[in-house]
Amino acid sequence: MQRRLAVARLVQHREPTLLLSGQAVSNLGDGVALVALTLLVLDTTHSASMLAWFAAARMAPMVAFLLVGGAVVDRFSRRALLLVSDGSRFVLTAGLTAIIAAHALHYGELIAFALVFGLFDALFMPAYSALTPQIVPVELLPAMNSIRPLSSNLMGSMIGPALGGLLAAYSTAWAIGIDAATFAVSAGFLLAMRPVPAPERTRATSMLHDIKEGVAYVRRTTWLWTCLVAVAFVNALVLVPQGVLVPYFLRHVLHAPKVEVGLVFTVGGVTGALTSLVAGNLKMPRRRIRTMFAVWGVGTLSGLVMGVATSFWEVALFPLVVSASIVVGNVFWESMIQEEVPAEMMGRASSVDWFVSLGLSPIGLVLAGALAAAIGVRTYYVVMTLVCLLPTVLILLSRRVNAVDAGRVRSRDVADPSRRAP
């Protein structure tokens, strides 16, 4: 009963509730903008490759500056850094809205917007991850880590994209303007939170030293760097390109209407939201890494659906399964990181986590756009899905990688001798 009420207990705490509320509003705007900008680029260029370059332009600076962002996060108040990120993205998005409304937007300006926007994403991601254990009791971290994807899926992948598809058919400027307003609202919730002190530093060091220290920590932590490398390939070749190739496939292969582009994101959002409700009350498994990669592996396998899909609902199976697998796996992953990584290293470890897991994705996006144009979306997904199953299988079989969970498994065997192997 106590586990089932974990989410209810979490929302009784003021600070995480304010943080989650602001992010729920911001996620709505992100979902609206995702569909509106995707359709804007497709309608302007009619090219999967150009859409891939736009997506890569936003992701590349984010990845490049994540390590710097992590070092900054371990020096200053994480709440203050989130305010800087939200405020800056509000200004950028409001400016883009004005340019679109004036009918003065060109593809080059979209690329410039994506590049600068990605810099503040690089600050936001490690700051959010590092702030979470500062304001949430340790026993409620799994609940917090499940509500975040619940909000992201419900608002950012369900309601937001559906609204974005409808608004984009009427006015792209209105859609992007709503996104700008949500950043302002999110900043308001952050201002309502109590000030959070900067992390305590035991010695004065340079930022470059801090970055090296964070990278060195991940490199000597076998389970951490190995899992990140495996996830990097799956993200780059299968999961991240779906945001480009699925809309392109619907519009230019199946000739689906704009509304269905919004709906395909919504399908994934519904599944993710429902899965988050369950995941928040799941007990951490003893074999955390094997459980995570088994779940993520199912999501990777769902890419094979794209090889045979001939209708909207068949295409929708891909984001439906992927969304559920990502939510469950990520709840376990983030809780494991927050349990295993020292508090003073959280910002840097989180930034290395994002840096490695998304590091190949800008290249993957460009490669996916080029290969899909050459061999077709169907063939691309069949080949890349099978390729990306290899690192998943290696992680599942590796005793060295799974050694971090050995103590947990042994403690269970001691508590229940019937589980021991004969």
C-alpha positions in Angstrom: 0.0 0.0 0.0 2.8 2.3 0.9 4.5 1.7 -2.5 1.3 2.3 -4.3 0.9 5.7 -2.7 4.5 6.8 -3.5 3.3 9.4 -6.1 0.6 10.7 -3.8 3.2 11.2 -1.0 5.6 13.0 -3.4 3.0 15.7 -4.3 2.7 16.6 -0.7 6.2 18.1 -0.9 6.1 21.7 -2.0 9.4 22.0 -4.0 9.1 19.0 -6.3 5.4 19.8 -6.9 6.3 23.3 -8.1 9.1 22.0 -10.3 6.9 19.4 -11.9 4.0 21.8 -12.4 6.2 24.3 -14.2 7.7 21.5 -16.4 4.2 20.2 -17.2 3.3 23.5 -18.7 6.7 23.8 -20.5 6.3 20.2 -21.9 2.9 21.3 -23.4 4.7 24.0 -25.3 7.4 21.7 -26.4 4.9 19.3 -27.9 3.1 22.0 -29.7 6.4 23.4 -31.1 7.7 19.9 -32.1 4.9 19.3 -34.5 4.6 22.9 -35.7 8.3 23.2 -36.5 8.5 19.7 -38.1 5.6 20.5 -40.4 7.1 24.0 -41.2 10.4 22.5 -42.3 8.7 19.7 -44.3 6.3 22.1 -46.0 9.2 24.4 -46.8 11.8 21.9 -48.0 9.9 18.6 -48.7 13.0 16.8 -47.7 13.7 14.3 -44.9 17.4 15.2 -45.2 16.8 19.0 -44.5 14.5 18.1 -41.6 17.3 15.9 -40.2 19.8 18.7 -40.5 17.4 21.0 -38.6 17.0 18.4 -35.8 20.8 17.9 -35.7 21.4 21.6 -35.5 19.5 21.7 -32.3 21.1 18.6 -30.8 24.7 19.2 -31.8 25.4 22.3 -29.6 23.5 20.7 -26.8 25.7 17.6 -26.9 28.9 19.7 -27.4 28.3 21.9 -24.4 26.8 19.3 -22.0 30.1 18.7 -20.2 30.5 22.4 -19.7 27.0 22.5 -18.5 27.6 19.7 -16.0 30.6 21.6 -14.6 28.6 24.8 -14.2 25.8 22.8 -12.5 28.2 21.6 -9.8 29.3 25.2 -9.1 26.0 27.2 -8.9 22.5 26.8 -7.6 20.7 24.4 -9.9 17.4 26.3 -9.5 19.0 29.5 -10.6 20.5 27.8 -13.7 17.1 26.4 -14.6 15.7 30.0 -14.4 18.5 31.2 -16.8 17.7 28.4 -19.2 13.9 28.9 -19.2 14.3 32.7 -19.5 16.7 32.5 -22.4 14.5 30.0 -24.3 11.5 32.3 -23.8 13.4 35.1 -25.5 14.6 32.9 -28.4 11.1 31.4 -29.0 9.3 34.8 -28.7 11.8 36.2 -31.3 11.1 33.2 -33.7 7.4 33.8 -33.3 7.8 37.4 -34.4 9.8 36.4 -37.4 7.2 33.8 -38.5 4.4 36.3 -38.0 6.2 38.8 -40.2 6.5 36.1 -42.9 10.3 36.8 -42.9 11.5 33.3 -41.9 14.0 31.4 -44.0 15.6 27.9 -43.5 18.9 29.4 -42.4 17.2 31.3 -39.6 15.6 28.1 -38.4 19.1 26.5 -38.2 20.4 29.5 -36.3 17.5 29.3 -33.8 18.1 25.6 -33.3 21.8 26.1 -32.7 21.4 28.7 -30.0 18.4 26.9 -28.4 20.5 23.8 -28.0 23.0 25.6 -25.9 20.4 26.3 -23.2 19.1 22.7 -23.4 22.7 21.7 -22.5 22.4 23.7 -19.3 18.9 22.6 -18.5 19.3 18.8 -18.6 22.1 18.3 -16.0 20.7 21.1 -13.8 17.3 19.3 -13.6 18.8 15.9 -12.9 21.1 17.3 -10.3 18.4 19.4 -8.6 16.1 16.4 -8.2 17.9 14.6 -5.4 18.4 17.9 -3.6 14.6 18.5 -3.2 13.2 14.9 -3.2 13.5 12.4 -0.3 15.6 9.4 -1.5 12.7 6.9 -1.0 10.6 9.0 -3.4 13.1 9.3 -6.2 11.5 6.5 -8.3 8.2 8.3 -8.0 9.7 11.6 -9.0 11.5 9.9 -11.9 8.2 8.4 -13.1 6.2 11.6 -12.8 8.7 13.5 -15.0 8.1 11.2 -18.0 4.4 11.1 -17.1 4.3 14.9 -17.6 6.5 14.7 -20.6 4.3 12.1 -22.3 0.9 13.5 -21.2 1.7 17.1 -22.1 4.7 17.0 -24.4 3.9 13.9 -26.4 0.1 13.6 -26.2 -1.8 16.9 -25.7 0.9 19.1 -27.0 1.4 17.4 -30.4 -2.3 17.0 -31.0 -2.8 20.7 -30.3 0.3 21.5 -32.4 -1.1 19.6 -35.4 -4.4 21.5 -35.2 -2.7 24.9 -34.6 -0.1 24.4 -37.4 -3.0 23.9 -39.9 -4.2 27.3 -38.9 -1.1 29.4 -37.8 2.5 28.3 -37.1 3.1 31.7 -35.4 0.3 30.9 -32.9 1.8 27.5 -32.2 5.3 28.8 -31.5 3.9 31.8 -29.5 2.2 29.3 -27.2 5.5 27.5 -26.7 7.2 30.9 -25.8 4.5 31.6 -23.2 5.0 28.2 -21.5 8.7 29.0 -20.9 7.6 32.1 -19.0 5.1 30.1 -16.9 7.7 27.5 -16.1 10.1 30.3 -14.9 7.3 31.6 -12.7 7.0 28.2 -10.9 10.8 28.2 -10.4 10.7 31.6 -8.9 8.0 30.4 -6.5 10.4 27.7 -5.2 12.6 28.3 -2.2 16.2 29.2 -3.1 18.4 26.1 -3.4 22.1 26.6 -2.3 24.9 25.8 -4.6 26.6 22.5 -4.0 29.3 22.5 -1.3 32.9 22.5 -2.8 35.7 21.1 -0.7 38.4 22.7 -2.8 38.9 25.3 -5.4 39.4 23.9 -8.9 39.2 25.0 -12.4 36.2 24.2 -14.6 38.4 22.2 -16.9 39.6 20.1 -13.9 35.9 19.6 -12.9 35.0 18.3 -16.4 38.0 16.0 -16.4 37.1 14.7 -13.0 33.5 13.9 -14.1 34.7 12.1 -17.3 37.3 10.2 -15.2 34.6 9.1 -12.8 32.4 7.7 -15.6 35.4 6.0 -17.3 36.4 4.1 -14.1 32.8 3.1 -13.4 32.4 0.1 -15.8 28.6 -0.4 -15.7 28.1 3.3 -16.3 30.3 3.9 -19.4 29.4 0.6 -20.9 25.7 1.1 -20.7 26.0 4.7 -22.0 28.0 3.5 -25.1 25.3 0.9 -25.9 22.5 3.4 -25.5 24.3 5.9 -27.7 24.1 3.6 -30.7 20.5 2.8 -30.2 19.5 6.4 -29.8 21.5 7.6 -32.8 20.4 4.9 -35.3 16.8 4.0 -34.2 15.1 6.1 -31.5 16.1 9.7 -32.2 15.7 9.5 -36.0 12.0 8.5 -35.5 11.2 12.2 -34.9 12.4 12.9 -38.5 11.6 9.7 -40.4 8.2 8.9 -39.0 6.7 12.3 -39.9 8.4 12.1 -43.3 7.1 8.6 -43.9 3.6 9.6 -43.1 3.6 12.8 -45.2 5.6 11.7 -48.2 5.2 7.9 -48.4 1.7 7.3 -47.0 0.5 10.9 -47.9 -1.2 11.3 -44.6 -2.8 14.7 -43.5 -1.0 17.0 -41.1 -3.3 16.1 -38.2 -2.0 12.5 -38.3 1.6 13.7 -37.8 0.4 15.2 -34.5 -1.6 12.1 -33.7 1.4 9.7 -34.2 3.3 11.6 -31.5 0.1 11.6 -29.4 -0.1 7.8 -29.5 3.3 7.5 -28.0 2.4 10.1 -25.4 -0.7 8.2 -24.3 1.3 5.0 -23.8 4.1 6.8 -22.0 1.7 8.6 -19.7 -0.1 5.4 -18.8 3.2 3.5 -18.3 4.5 6.3 -16.1 1.6 5.8 -13.7 2.6 2.2 -13.2 6.4 2.8 -13.3 6.3 5.2 -10.4 5.2 2.5 -8.0 7.5 -0.3 -9.3 10.1 -1.6 -6.9 13.7 -1.3 -8.1 14.6 -4.7 -9.5 17.6 -6.6 -8.1 19.1 -7.1 -11.5 18.7 -3.4 -12.5 20.9 -3.4 -15.6 19.5 -6.6 -17.1 16.0 -5.5 -16.5 16.6 -2.1 -18.1 18.2 -3.5 -21.2 15.5 -6.2 -21.6 12.9 -3.5 -21.5 14.8 -1.1 -23.8 15.5 -4.1 -26.2 11.7 -4.5 -26.7 11.5 -0.9 -27.7 14.4 -1.3 -30.2 12.8 -4.4 -31.8 9.6 -2.4 -32.4 11.5 -0.5 -35.1 10.9 -3.5 -37.4 7.3 -2.5 -37.7 8.4 0.4 -40.0 9.6 -2.2 -42.4 6.1 -3.5 -43.1 3.8 -0.6 -42.1 1.2 0.5 -44.7 -1.2 2.5 -42.6 -1.2 5.2 -39.9 -2.1 2.7 -37.2 0.7 0.3 -38.1 3.2 3.2 -38.0 1.8 4.2 -34.6 2.8 0.8 -33.1 6.4 2.0 -33.3 6.2 5.1 -31.0 3.6 3.2 -28.9 6.0 0.4 -27.9 9.1 2.7 -27.8 7.5 5.2 -25.5 6.5 2.5 -22.9 9.9 0.9 -23.0 11.8 4.2 -22.6 9.7 5.3 -19.6 10.2 2.0 -17.6 13.8 1.7 -18.4 14.6 5.4 -17.7 12.8 5.3 -14.3 15.2 2.5 -13.3 18.2 4.1 -14.9 17.7 7.6 -13.3 17.0 6.1 -9.9 20.1 3.9 -10.2 22.3 6.9 -11.1 20.9 8.9 -8.2 21.6 6.0 -5.8 25.0 5.1 -7.0 26.7 8.4 -7.9 28.1 10.7 -5.1 26.0 13.8 -4.6 29.0 16.2 -5.3 29.5 14.4 -8.7 25.8 14.4 -9.8 25.9 17.4 -12.1 29.0 16.2 -14.0 28.0 12.5 -14.1 24.6 13.6 -15.4 26.2 15.8 -18.1 28.5 12.9 -19.2 25.4 10.6 -19.2 23.6 13.0 -21.6 26.8 13.7 -23.6 27.5 10.1 -24.3 24.0 8.8 -24.7 23.1 11.6 -27.2 26.6 12.2 -28.5 26.2 10.2 -31.7 22.6 11.4 -32.3 23.4 14.5 -34.4 25.5 12.3 -36.8 22.8 9.7 -36.6 20.1 12.1 -37.7 22.1 13.3 -40.7 23.0 9.7 -41.6 19.4 8.6 -41.2 18.1 11.4 -43.5 20.7 10.5 -46.2 20.2 6.7 -46.0 16.4 7.0 -45.9 16.6 9.1 -49.1 18.9 6.5 -50.7 17.4 3.1 -49.6 14.0 4.1 -48.2 12.6 4.4 -44.7 11.5 0.8 -44.6 14.9 -0.7 -45.4 16.7 1.7 -43.1 14.7 0.7 -40.0 15.0 -3.0 -40.7 18.8 -2.8 -41.0 19.4 -0.4 -38.2 17.1 -2.2 -35.7 19.0 -5.5 -36.3 22.3 -3.8 -35.9 21.3 -2.1 -32.7 20.2 -5.4 -31.1 23.9 -6.5 -30.8 25.0 -4.0 -28.0 21.8 -4.8 -26.1 22.5 -8.6 -26.2 26.1 -8.0 -25.1 25.0 -6.0 -22.1 22.5 -8.6 -21.1 25.2 -11.4 -21.2 28.1 -9.4 -19.7 29.0 -10.5 -16.1 31.4 -7.6 -15.7 28.8 -4.9 -16.6 26.2 -6.6 -14.3 28.7 -6.9 -11.4 27.3 -3.7 -9.8 24.1 -5.6 -9.0 25.8 -8.7 -7.7 25.5 -7.6 -4.0 21.8 -6.9 -4.5 21.2 -10.4 -5.9 23.3 -12.1 -3.1 21.4 -10.2 -0.4 18.1 -11.6 -1.9 19.5 -15.1 -2.0 20.5 -14.8 1.7 17.1 -13.6 2.6 15.5 -16.4 0.6 17.8 -19.5 0.4 15.3 -21.3 -2.0 16.5 -18.8 -4.7 20.1 -20.1 -4.6 21.3 -22.2 -7.5 21.8 -25.9 -6.6 
